[in-house]
Amino acid sequence: MAKKDKRFIEVYSEDGMTISKVLVDRQIGVNYLFHASGYAGGLTPLLKPDGTPVVTPVSRYEE
């Protein structure tokens, strides 16, 4: 069976009592913030001041 490429790539991480990570969708380039503390966690797109999502060029993560 062929190995599948991961759709999301972790580009930033802070660990400790809480966990914060920035993930990038390699197919469309949208950046997401994941934050977890204890048994709770959440995921949301990162937004620019004008309300549009932060997008990283997809070619940056192609192998």
mmCIF file as Biopython writes it, N, C-alpha, C and O atoms, coordinates in Angstrom:
data_model
#
loop_
_atom_site.group_PDB
_atom_site.id
_atom_site.type_symbol
_atom_site.label_atom_id
_atom_site.label_alt_id
_atom_site.label_comp_id
_atom_site.label_asym_id
_atom_site.label_entity_id
_atom_site.label_seq_id
_atom_site.pdbx_PDB_ins_code
_atom_site.Cartn_x
_atom_site.Cartn_y
_atom_site.Cartn_z
_atom_site.occupancy
_atom_site.B_iso_or_equiv
_atom_site.auth_seq_id
_atom_site.auth_asym_id
_atom_site.pdbx_PDB_model_num
ATOM 1   N N  . MET A ? 1  ? 0.850   -1.175 0.000  1.0 0.0 1  A 1 
ATOM 2   C CA . MET A ? 1  ? 0.000   0.000  0.000  1.0 0.0 1  A 1 
ATOM 3   C C  . MET A ? 1  ? 0.897   1.241  0.000  1.0 0.0 1  A 1 
ATOM 4   O O  . MET A ? 1  ? 1.858   1.312  0.766  1.0 0.0 1  A 1 
ATOM 5   N N  . ALA A ? 2  ? 0.588   2.206  -0.849 1.0 0.0 2  A 1 
ATOM 6   C CA . ALA A ? 2  ? 1.380   3.432  -0.953 1.0 0.0 2  A 1 
ATOM 7   C C  . ALA A ? 2  ? 1.125   4.333  0.254  1.0 0.0 2  A 1 
ATOM 8   O O  . ALA A ? 2  ? 0.009   4.414  0.766  1.0 0.0 2  A 1 
ATOM 9   N N  . LYS A ? 3  ? 2.185   5.004  0.693  1.0 0.0 3  A 1 
ATOM 10  C CA . LYS A ? 3  ? 2.058   5.915  1.823  1.0 0.0 3  A 1 
ATOM 11  C C  . LYS A ? 3  ? 1.390   7.202  1.354  1.0 0.0 3  A 1 
ATOM 12  O O  . LYS A ? 3  ? 1.785   7.775  0.339  1.0 0.0 3  A 1 
ATOM 13  N N  . LYS A ? 4  ? 0.371   7.660  2.098  1.0 0.0 4  A 1 
ATOM 14  C CA . LYS A ? 4  ? -0.323  8.895  1.751  1.0 0.0 4  A 1 
ATOM 15  C C  . LYS A ? 4  ? 0.433   10.090 2.321  1.0 0.0 4  A 1 
ATOM 16  O O  . LYS A ? 4  ? 0.995   10.023 3.414  1.0 0.0 4  A 1 
ATOM 17  N N  . ASP A ? 5  ? 0.436   11.182 1.561  1.0 0.0 5  A 1 
ATOM 18  C CA . ASP A ? 5  ? 1.009   12.423 2.069  1.0 0.0 5  A 1 
ATOM 19  C C  . ASP A ? 5  ? 0.063   13.010 3.100  1.0 0.0 5  A 1 
ATOM 20  O O  . ASP A ? 5  ? -1.157  12.909 2.967  1.0 0.0 5  A 1 
ATOM 21  N N  . LYS A ? 6  ? 0.624   13.614 4.113  1.0 0.0 6  A 1 
ATOM 22  C CA . LYS A ? 6  ? -0.191  14.267 5.121  1.0 0.0 6  A 1 
ATOM 23  C C  . LYS A ? 6  ? -0.761  15.561 4.554  1.0 0.0 6  A 1 
ATOM 24  O O  . LYS A ? 6  ? -0.048  16.330 3.910  1.0 0.0 6  A 1 
ATOM 25  N N  . ARG A ? 7  ? -2.047  15.799 4.795  1.0 0.0 7  A 1 
ATOM 26  C CA . ARG A ? 7  ? -2.673  17.023 4.288  1.0 0.0 7  A 1 
ATOM 27  C C  . ARG A ? 7  ? -2.250  18.236 5.102  1.0 0.0 7  A 1 
ATOM 28  O O  . ARG A ? 7  ? -2.069  19.318 4.545  1.0 0.0 7  A 1 
ATOM 29  N N  . PHE A ? 8  ? -2.089  18.072 6.417  1.0 0.0 8  A 1 
ATOM 30  C CA . PHE A ? 8  ? -1.723  19.188 7.280  1.0 0.0 8  A 1 
ATOM 31  C C  . PHE A ? 8  ? -0.280  19.058 7.736  1.0 0.0 8  A 1 
ATOM 32  O O  . PHE A ? 8  ? 0.192   17.960 8.031  1.0 0.0 8  A 1 
ATOM 33  N N  . ILE A ? 9  ? 0.409   20.174 7.792  1.0 0.0 9  A 1 
ATOM 34  C CA . ILE A ? 9  ? 1.781   20.199 8.252  1.0 0.0 9  A 1 
ATOM 35  C C  . ILE A ? 9  ? 1.868   21.185 9.420  1.0 0.0 9  A 1 
ATOM 36  O O  . ILE A ? 9  ? 1.300   22.275 9.362  1.0 0.0 9  A 1 
ATOM 37  N N  . GLU A ? 10 ? 2.576   20.800 10.466 1.0 0.0 10 A 1 
ATOM 38  C CA . GLU A ? 10 ? 2.747   21.657 11.637 1.0 0.0 10 A 1 
ATOM 39  C C  . GLU A ? 10 ? 3.929   22.599 11.388 1.0 0.0 10 A 1 
ATOM 40  O O  . GLU A ? 10 ? 5.048   22.152 11.138 1.0 0.0 10 A 1 
ATOM 41  N N  . VAL A ? 11 ? 3.665   23.908 11.460 1.0 0.0 11 A 1 
ATOM 42  C CA . VAL A ? 11 ? 4.722   24.878 11.192 1.0 0.0 11 A 1 
ATOM 43  C C  . VAL A ? 11 ? 5.159   25.637 12.439 1.0 0.0 11 A 1 
ATOM 44  O O  . VAL A ? 11 ? 6.178   26.326 12.410 1.0 0.0 11 A 1 
ATOM 45  N N  . TYR A ? 12 ? 4.406   25.523 13.539 1.0 0.0 12 A 1 
ATOM 46  C CA . TYR A ? 12 ? 4.765   26.188 14.784 1.0 0.0 12 A 1 
ATOM 47  C C  . TYR A ? 12 ? 4.130   25.430 15.935 1.0 0.0 12 A 1 
ATOM 48  O O  . TYR A ? 12 ? 3.014   24.925 15.811 1.0 0.0 12 A 1 
ATOM 49  N N  . SER A ? 13 ? 4.834   25.347 17.052 1.0 0.0 13 A 1 
ATOM 50  C CA . SER A ? 13 ? 4.301   24.636 18.206 1.0 0.0 13 A 1 
ATOM 51  C C  . SER A ? 13 ? 4.836   25.219 19.500 1.0 0.0 13 A 1 
ATOM 52  O O  . SER A ? 13 ? 6.022   25.532 19.604 1.0 0.0 13 A 1 
ATOM 53  N N  . GLU A ? 14 ? 3.954   25.364 20.494 1.0 0.0 14 A 1 
ATOM 54  C CA . GLU A ? 14 ? 4.328   25.729 21.864 1.0 0.0 14 A 1 
ATOM 55  C C  . GLU A ? 14 ? 3.734   24.670 22.773 1.0 0.0 14 A 1 
ATOM 56  O O  . GLU A ? 14 ? 2.528   24.426 22.739 1.0 0.0 14 A 1 
ATOM 57  N N  . ASP A ? 15 ? 4.563   24.044 23.578 1.0 0.0 15 A 1 
ATOM 58  C CA . ASP A ? 15 ? 4.089   23.015 24.498 1.0 0.0 15 A 1 
ATOM 59  C C  . ASP A ? 15 ? 4.307   23.469 25.924 1.0 0.0 15 A 1 
ATOM 60  O O  . ASP A ? 15 ? 5.144   24.330 26.196 1.0 0.0 15 A 1 
ATOM 61  N N  . GLY A ? 16 ? 3.564   22.893 26.811 1.0 0.0 16 A 1 
ATOM 62  C CA . GLY A ? 16 ? 3.655   23.197 28.230 1.0 0.0 16 A 1 
ATOM 63  C C  . GLY A ? 16 ? 2.361   22.709 28.873 1.0 0.0 16 A 1 
ATOM 64  O O  . GLY A ? 16 ? 1.869   21.631 28.539 1.0 0.0 16 A 1 
ATOM 65  N N  . MET A ? 17 ? 1.809   23.494 29.790 1.0 0.0 17 A 1 
ATOM 66  C CA . MET A ? 17 ? 0.519   23.151 30.394 1.0 0.0 17 A 1 
ATOM 67  C C  . MET A ? 17 ? -0.586  23.218 29.348 1.0 0.0 17 A 1 
ATOM 68  O O  . MET A ? 17 ? -1.571  22.483 29.421 1.0 0.0 17 A 1 
ATOM 69  N N  . THR A ? 18 ? -0.413  24.108 28.374 1.0 0.0 18 A 1 
ATOM 70  C CA . THR A ? 18 ? -1.338  24.197 27.242 1.0 0.0 18 A 1 
ATOM 71  C C  . THR A ? 18 ? -0.536  23.963 25.970 1.0 0.0 18 A 1 
ATOM 72  O O  . THR A ? 18 ? 0.684   24.126 25.952 1.0 0.0 18 A 1 
ATOM 73  N N  . ILE A ? 19 ? -1.224  23.586 24.925 1.0 0.0 19 A 1 
ATOM 74  C CA . ILE A ? 19 ? -0.571  23.319 23.648 1.0 0.0 19 A 1 
ATOM 75  C C  . ILE A ? 19 ? -1.157  24.252 22.596 1.0 0.0 19 A 1 
ATOM 76  O O  . ILE A ? 19 ? -2.376  24.343 22.451 1.0 0.0 19 A 1 
ATOM 77  N N  . SER A ? 20 ? -0.298  24.937 21.868 1.0 0.0 20 A 1 
ATOM 78  C CA . SER A ? 20 ? -0.719  25.773 20.748 1.0 0.0 20 A 1 
ATOM 79  C C  . SER A ? 20 ? 0.095   25.365 19.528 1.0 0.0 20 A 1 
ATOM 80  O O  . SER A ? 20 ? 1.314   25.211 19.603 1.0 0.0 20 A 1 
ATOM 81  N N  . LYS A ? 21 ? -0.594  25.192 18.401 1.0 0.0 21 A 1 
ATOM 82  C CA . LYS A ? 21 ? 0.083   24.803 17.164 1.0 0.0 21 A 1 
ATOM 83  C C  . LYS A ? 21 ? -0.518  25.574 15.996 1.0 0.0 21 A 1 
ATOM 84  O O  . LYS A ? 21 ? -1.708  25.891 15.993 1.0 0.0 21 A 1 
ATOM 85  N N  . VAL A ? 22 ? 0.315   25.871 15.006 1.0 0.0 22 A 1 
ATOM 86  C CA . VAL A ? 22 ? -0.170  26.418 13.751 1.0 0.0 22 A 1 
ATOM 87  C C  . VAL A ? 22 ? 0.006   25.327 12.706 1.0 0.0 22 A 1 
ATOM 88  O O  . VAL A ? 22 ? 1.102   24.799 12.517 1.0 0.0 22 A 1 
ATOM 89  N N  . LEU A ? 23 ? -1.090  24.997 12.028 1.0 0.0 23 A 1 
ATOM 90  C CA . LEU A ? 23 ? -1.099  23.965 11.004 1.0 0.0 23 A 1 
ATOM 91  C C  . LEU A ? 23 ? -1.417  24.606 9.662  1.0 0.0 23 A 1 
ATOM 92  O O  . LEU A ? 23 ? -2.192  25.559 9.593  1.0 0.0 23 A 1 
ATOM 93  N N  . VAL A ? 24 ? -0.819  24.084 8.596  1.0 0.0 24 A 1 
ATOM 94  C CA . VAL A ? 24 ? -1.091  24.577 7.248  1.0 0.0 24 A 1 
ATOM 95  C C  . VAL A ? 24 ? -1.673  23.437 6.431  1.0 0.0 24 A 1 
ATOM 96  O O  . VAL A ? 24 ? -1.126  22.335 6.408  1.0 0.0 24 A 1 
ATOM 97  N N  . ASP A ? 25 ? -2.789  23.710 5.759  1.0 0.0 25 A 1 
ATOM 98  C CA . ASP A ? 25 ? -3.403  22.761 4.844  1.0 0.0 25 A 1 
ATOM 99  C C  . ASP A ? 25 ? -2.578  22.779 3.559  1.0 0.0 25 A 1 
ATOM 100 O O  . ASP A ? 25 ? -2.568  23.784 2.848  1.0 0.0 25 A 1 
ATOM 101 N N  . ARG A ? 26 ? -1.897  21.695 3.259  1.0 0.0 26 A 1 
ATOM 102 C CA . ARG A ? 26 ? -0.993  21.643 2.104  1.0 0.0 26 A 1 
ATOM 103 C C  . ARG A ? 26 ? -1.723  21.680 0.771  1.0 0.0 26 A 1 
ATOM 104 O O  . ARG A ? 26 ? -1.090  21.930 -0.255 1.0 0.0 26 A 1 
ATOM 105 N N  . GLN A ? 27 ? -3.025  21.442 0.746  1.0 0.0 27 A 1 
ATOM 106 C CA . GLN A ? 27 ? -3.769  21.478 -0.512 1.0 0.0 27 A 1 
ATOM 107 C C  . GLN A ? 27 ? -4.233  22.884 -0.872 1.0 0.0 27 A 1 
ATOM 108 O O  . GLN A ? 27 ? -4.238  23.251 -2.047 1.0 0.0 27 A 1 
ATOM 109 N N  . ILE A ? 28 ? -4.625  23.679 0.129  1.0 0.0 28 A 1 
ATOM 110 C CA . ILE A ? 28 ? -5.148  25.018 -0.176 1.0 0.0 28 A 1 
ATOM 111 C C  . ILE A ? 28 ? -4.353  26.148 0.474  1.0 0.0 28 A 1 
ATOM 112 O O  . ILE A ? 28 ? -4.562  27.312 0.135  1.0 0.0 28 A 1 
ATOM 113 N N  . GLY A ? 29 ? -3.444  25.832 1.403  1.0 0.0 29 A 1 
ATOM 114 C CA . GLY A ? 29 ? -2.566  26.820 1.996  1.0 0.0 29 A 1 
ATOM 115 C C  . GLY A ? 29 ? -3.112  27.581 3.182  1.0 0.0 29 A 1 
ATOM 116 O O  . GLY A ? 29 ? -2.411  28.437 3.721  1.0 0.0 29 A 1 
ATOM 117 N N  . VAL A ? 30 ? -4.339  27.308 3.617  1.0 0.0 30 A 1 
ATOM 118 C CA . VAL A ? 30 ? -4.926  28.027 4.752  1.0 0.0 30 A 1 
ATOM 119 C C  . VAL A ? 30 ? -4.226  27.620 6.049  1.0 0.0 30 A 1 
ATOM 120 O O  . VAL A ? 30 ? -3.935  26.444 6.267  1.0 0.0 30 A 1 
ATOM 121 N N  . ASN A ? 31 ? -3.958  28.620 6.915  1.0 0.0 31 A 1 
ATOM 122 C CA . ASN A ? 31 ? -3.315  28.399 8.209  1.0 0.0 31 A 1 
ATOM 123 C C  . ASN A ? 31 ? -4.380  28.299 9.296  1.0 0.0 31 A 1 
ATOM 124 O O  . ASN A ? 31 ? -5.343  29.066 9.304  1.0 0.0 31 A 1 
ATOM 125 N N  . TYR A ? 32 ? -4.200  27.345 10.219 1.0 0.0 32 A 1 
ATOM 126 C CA . TYR A ? 32 ? -5.136  27.137 11.313 1.0 0.0 32 A 1 
ATOM 127 C C  . TYR A ? 32 ? -4.392  27.178 12.641 1.0 0.0 32 A 1 
ATOM 128 O O  . TYR A ? 32 ? -3.230  26.779 12.723 1.0 0.0 32 A 1 
ATOM 129 N N  . LEU A ? 33 ? -5.070  27.663 13.683 1.0 0.0 33 A 1 
ATOM 130 C CA . LEU A ? 33 ? -4.537  27.644 15.039 1.0 0.0 33 A 1 
ATOM 131 C C  . LEU A ? 33 ? -5.259  26.562 15.815 1.0 0.0 33 A 1 
ATOM 132 O O  . LEU A ? 33 ? -6.488  26.551 15.876 1.0 0.0 33 A 1 
ATOM 133 N N  . PHE A ? 34 ? -4.494  25.642 16.415 1.0 0.0 34 A 1 
ATOM 134 C CA . PHE A ? 34 ? -5.037  24.620 17.304 1.0 0.0 34 A 1 
ATOM 135 C C  . PHE A ? 34 ? -4.552  24.943 18.705 1.0 0.0 34 A 1 
ATOM 136 O O  . PHE A ? 34 ? -3.365  25.198 18.909 1.0 0.0 34 A 1 
ATOM 137 N N  . HIS A ? 35 ? -5.462  24.934 19.674 1.0 0.0 35 A 1 
ATOM 138 C CA . HIS A ? 35 ? -5.092  25.208 21.063 1.0 0.0 35 A 1 
ATOM 139 C C  . HIS A ? 35 ? -5.794  24.202 21.950 1.0 0.0 35 A 1 
ATOM 140 O O  . HIS A ? 35 ? -6.994  23.972 21.798 1.0 0.0 35 A 1 
ATOM 141 N N  . ALA A ? 36 ? -5.054  23.591 22.885 1.0 0.0 36 A 1 
ATOM 142 C CA . ALA A ? 36 ? -5.619  22.620 23.810 1.0 0.0 36 A 1 
ATOM 143 C C  . ALA A ? 36 ? -5.131  22.902 25.218 1.0 0.0 36 A 1 
ATOM 144 O O  . ALA A ? 36 ? -3.973  23.258 25.440 1.0 0.0 36 A 1 
ATOM 145 N N  . SER A ? 37 ? -6.041  22.734 26.160 1.0 0.0 37 A 1 
ATOM 146 C CA . SER A ? 37 ? -5.723  22.905 27.577 1.0 0.0 37 A 1 
ATOM 147 C C  . SER A ? 37 ? -6.557  21.900 28.355 1.0 0.0 37 A 1 
ATOM 148 O O  . SER A ? 37 ? -7.787  21.953 28.337 1.0 0.0 37 A 1 
ATOM 149 N N  . GLY A ? 38 ? -5.885  20.991 29.033 1.0 0.0 38 A 1 
ATOM 150 C CA . GLY A ? 38 ? -6.620  19.951 29.751 1.0 0.0 38 A 1 
ATOM 151 C C  . GLY A ? 38 ? -7.374  19.066 28.785 1.0 0.0 38 A 1 
ATOM 152 O O  . GLY A ? 38 ? -6.791  18.525 27.845 1.0 0.0 38 A 1 
ATOM 153 N N  . TYR A ? 39 ? -8.688  18.911 29.015 1.0 0.0 39 A 1 
ATOM 154 C CA . TYR A ? 39 ? -9.513  18.071 28.147 1.0 0.0 39 A 1 
ATOM 155 C C  . TYR A ? 39 ? -10.210 18.868 27.058 1.0 0.0 39 A 1 
ATOM 156 O O  . TYR A ? 39 ? -10.980 18.300 26.283 1.0 0.0 39 A 1 
ATOM 157 N N  . ALA A ? 40 ? -9.961  20.165 26.978 1.0 0.0 40 A 1 
ATOM 158 C CA . ALA A ? 40 ? -10.621 21.013 25.981 1.0 0.0 40 A 1 
ATOM 159 C C  . ALA A ? 40 ? -9.638  21.419 24.895 1.0 0.0 40 A 1 
ATOM 160 O O  . ALA A ? 40 ? -8.433  21.501 25.133 1.0 0.0 40 A 1 
ATOM 161 N N  . GLY A ? 41 ? -10.156 21.669 23.714 1.0 0.0 41 A 1 
ATOM 162 C CA . GLY A ? 41 ? -9.315  22.108 22.611 1.0 0.0 41 A 1 
ATOM 163 C C  . GLY A ? 41 ? -10.157 22.727 21.516 1.0 0.0 41 A 1 
ATOM 164 O O  . GLY A ? 41 ? -11.376 22.559 21.486 1.0 0.0 41 A 1 
ATOM 165 N N  . GLY A ? 42 ? -9.508  23.435 20.625 1.0 0.0 42 A 1 
ATOM 166 C CA . GLY A ? 42 ? -10.232 24.050 19.535 1.0 0.0 42 A 1 
ATOM 167 C C  . GLY A ? 42 ? -9.339  24.303 18.340 1.0 0.0 42 A 1 
ATOM 168 O O  . GLY A ? 42 ? -8.115  24.353 18.460 1.0 0.0 42 A 1 
ATOM 169 N N  . LEU A ? 43 ? -9.964  24.463 17.186 1.0 0.0 43 A 1 
ATOM 170 C CA . LEU A ? 43 ? -9.266  24.702 15.934 1.0 0.0 43 A 1 
ATOM 171 C C  . LEU A ? 43 ? -9.994  25.828 15.216 1.0 0.0 43 A 1 
ATOM 172 O O  . LEU A ? 43 ? -11.220 25.808 15.112 1.0 0.0 43 A 1 
ATOM 173 N N  . THR A ? 44 ? -9.246  26.810 14.720 1.0 0.0 44 A 1 
ATOM 174 C CA . THR A ? 44 ? -9.850  27.927 14.004 1.0 0.0 44 A 1 
ATOM 175 C C  . THR A ? 44 ? -8.883  28.426 12.938 1.0 0.0 44 A 1 
ATOM 176 O O  . THR A ? 44 ? -7.669  28.341 13.121 1.0 0.0 44 A 1 
ATOM 177 N N  . PRO A ? 45 ? -9.403  28.947 11.824 1.0 0.0 45 A 1 
ATOM 178 C CA . PRO A ? 45 ? -8.493  29.505 10.832 1.0 0.0 45 A 1 
ATOM 179 C C  . PRO A ? 45 ? -7.871  30.796 11.358 1.0 0.0 45 A 1 
ATOM 180 O O  . PRO A ? 45 ? -8.515  31.550 12.088 1.0 0.0 45 A 1 
ATOM 181 N N  . LEU A ? 46 ? -6.618  31.047 10.983 1.0 0.0 46 A 1 
ATOM 182 C CA . LEU A ? 46 ? -5.989  32.322 11.317 1.0 0.0 46 A 1 
ATOM 183 C C  . LEU A ? 46 ? -6.492  33.359 10.318 1.0 0.0 46 A 1 
ATOM 184 O O  . LEU A ? 46 ? -6.553  33.091 9.118  1.0 0.0 46 A 1 
ATOM 185 N N  . LEU A ? 47 ? -6.853  34.543 10.814 1.0 0.0 47 A 1 
ATOM 186 C CA . LEU A ? 47 ? -7.413  35.581 9.962  1.0 0.0 47 A 1 
ATOM 187 C C  . LEU A ? 47 ? -6.544  36.829 9.970  1.0 0.0 47 A 1 
ATOM 188 O O  . LEU A ? 47 ? -5.916  37.159 10.976 1.0 0.0 47 A 1 
ATOM 189 N N  . LYS A ? 48 ? -6.515  37.516 8.833  1.0 0.0 48 A 1 
ATOM 190 C CA . LYS A ? 48 ? -5.845  38.809 8.722  1.0 0.0 48 A 1 
ATOM 191 C C  . LYS A ? 48 ? -6.772  39.867 9.314  1.0 0.0 48 A 1 
ATOM 192 O O  . LYS A ? 48 ? -7.940  39.577 9.574  1.0 0.0 48 A 1 
ATOM 193 N N  . PRO A ? 49 ? -6.278  41.092 9.534  1.0 0.0 49 A 1 
ATOM 194 C CA . PRO A ? 49 ? -7.135  42.157 10.079 1.0 0.0 49 A 1 
ATOM 195 C C  . PRO A ? 49 ? -8.391  42.432 9.237  1.0 0.0 49 A 1 
ATOM 196 O O  . PRO A ? 49 ? -9.402  42.880 9.777  1.0 0.0 49 A 1 
ATOM 197 N N  . ASP A ? 50 ? -8.340  42.172 7.929  1.0 0.0 50 A 1 
ATOM 198 C CA . ASP A ? 50 ? -9.514  42.421 7.083  1.0 0.0 50 A 1 
ATOM 199 C C  . ASP A ? 50 ? -10.499 41.248 7.081  1.0 0.0 50 A 1 
ATOM 200 O O  . ASP A ? 50 ? -11.519 41.304 6.393  1.0 0.0 50 A 1 
ATOM 201 N N  . GLY A ? 51 ? -10.207 40.188 7.841  1.0 0.0 51 A 1 
ATOM 202 C CA . GLY A ? 51 ? -11.113 39.050 7.973  1.0 0.0 51 A 1 
ATOM 203 C C  . GLY A ? 51 ? -10.888 37.921 6.994  1.0 0.0 51 A 1 
ATOM 204 O O  . GLY A ? 51 ? -11.583 36.907 7.064  1.0 0.0 51 A 1 
ATOM 205 N N  . THR A ? 52 ? -9.943  38.062 6.085  1.0 0.0 52 A 1 
ATOM 206 C CA . THR A ? 52 ? -9.639  36.980 5.154  1.0 0.0 52 A 1 
ATOM 207 C C  . THR A ? 52 ? -8.647  36.018 5.794  1.0 0.0 52 A 1 
ATOM 208 O O  . THR A ? 52 ? -7.858  36.432 6.643  1.0 0.0 52 A 1 
ATOM 209 N N  . PRO A ? 53 ? -8.669  34.740 5.408  1.0 0.0 53 A 1 
ATOM 210 C CA . PRO A ? 53 ? -7.753  33.773 6.023  1.0 0.0 53 A 1 
ATOM 211 C C  . PRO A ? 53 ? -6.298  34.007 5.618  1.0 0.0 53 A 1 
ATOM 212 O O  . PRO A ? 53 ? -6.009  34.485 4.521  1.0 0.0 53 A 1 
ATOM 213 N N  . VAL A ? 54 ? -5.400  33.661 6.523  1.0 0.0 54 A 1 
ATOM 214 C CA . VAL A ? 54 ? -3.964  33.686 6.230  1.0 0.0 54 A 1 
ATOM 215 C C  . VAL A ? 54 ? -3.672  32.480 5.344  1.0 0.0 54 A 1 
ATOM 216 O O  . VAL A ? 54 ? -3.984  31.346 5.708  1.0 0.0 54 A 1 
ATOM 217 N N  . VAL A ? 55 ? -3.073  32.725 4.182  1.0 0.0 55 A 1 
ATOM 218 C CA . VAL A ? 55 ? -2.804  31.657 3.227  1.0 0.0 55 A 1 
ATOM 219 C C  . VAL A ? 55 ? -1.305  31.647 2.907  1.0 0.0 55 A 1 
ATOM 220 O O  . VAL A ? 55 ? -0.724  32.669 2.541  1.0 0.0 55 A 1 
ATOM 221 N N  . THR A ? 56 ? -0.704  30.481 3.054  1.0 0.0 56 A 1 
ATOM 222 C CA . THR A ? 56 ? 0.698   30.272 2.709  1.0 0.0 56 A 1 
ATOM 223 C C  . THR A ? 56 ? 0.737   29.631 1.316  1.0 0.0 56 A 1 
ATOM 224 O O  . THR A ? 56 ? -0.019  28.692 1.064  1.0 0.0 56 A 1 
ATOM 225 N N  . PRO A ? 57 ? 1.597   30.112 0.403  1.0 0.0 57 A 1 
ATOM 226 C CA . PRO A ? 57 ? 1.646   29.488 -0.918 1.0 0.0 57 A 1 
ATOM 227 C C  . PRO A ? 57 ? 1.873   27.977 -0.814 1.0 0.0 57 A 1 
ATOM 228 O O  . PRO A ? 57 ? 2.792   27.528 -0.131 1.0 0.0 57 A 1 
ATOM 229 N N  . VAL A ? 58 ? 1.038   27.208 -1.490 1.0 0.0 58 A 1 
ATOM 230 C CA . VAL A ? 58 ? 1.097   25.745 -1.418 1.0 0.0 58 A 1 
ATOM 231 C C  . VAL A ? 58 ? 2.437   25.229 -1.909 1.0 0.0 58 A 1 
ATOM 232 O O  . VAL A ? 58 ? 2.937   24.230 -1.391 1.0 0.0 58 A 1 
ATOM 233 N N  . SER A ? 59 ? 3.032   25.893 -2.905 1.0 0.0 59 A 1 
ATOM 234 C CA . SER A ? 59 ? 4.322   25.437 -3.467 1.0 0.0 59 A 1 
ATOM 235 C C  . SER A ? 59 ? 5.429   25.407 -2.417 1.0 0.0 59 A 1 
ATOM 236 O O  . SER A ? 59 ? 6.421   24.695 -2.578 1.0 0.0 59 A 1 
ATOM 237 N N  . ARG A ? 60 ? 5.266   26.167 -1.356 1.0 0.0 60 A 1 
ATOM 238 C CA . ARG A ? 60 ? 6.269   26.201 -0.284 1.0 0.0 60 A 1 
ATOM 239 C C  . ARG A ? 60 ? 6.414   24.847 0.418  1.0 0.0 60 A 1 
ATOM 240 O O  . ARG A ? 60 ? 7.479   24.538 0.954  1.0 0.0 60 A 1 
ATOM 241 N N  . TYR A ? 61 ? 5.352   24.043 0.417  1.0 0.0 61 A 1 
ATOM 242 C CA . TYR A ? 61 ? 5.364   22.775 1.136  1.0 0.0 61 A 1 
ATOM 243 C C  . TYR A ? 61 ? 5.353   21.554 0.224  1.0 0.0 61 A 1 
ATOM 244 O O  . TYR A ? 61 ? 5.226   20.430 0.711  1.0 0.0 61 A 1 
ATOM 245 N N  . GLU A ? 62 ? 5.482   21.746 -1.075 1.0 0.0 62 A 1 
ATOM 246 C CA . GLU A ? 62 ? 5.547   20.607 -1.981 1.0 0.0 62 A 1 
ATOM 247 C C  . GLU A ? 62 ? 6.921   19.983 -1.895 1.0 0.0 62 A 1 
ATOM 248 O O  . GLU A ? 62 ? 7.929   20.679 -1.773 1.0 0.0 62 A 1 
ATOM 249 N N  . GLU A ? 63 ? 6.950   18.669 -1.958 1.0 0.0 63 A 1 
ATOM 250 C CA . GLU A ? 63 ? 8.219   17.955 -1.847 1.0 0.0 63 A 1 
ATOM 251 C C  . GLU A ? 63 ? 8.682   17.457 -3.174 1.0 0.0 63 A 1 
ATOM 252 O O  . GLU A ? 63 ? 9.738   16.831 -3.264 1.0 0.0 63 A 1 
#
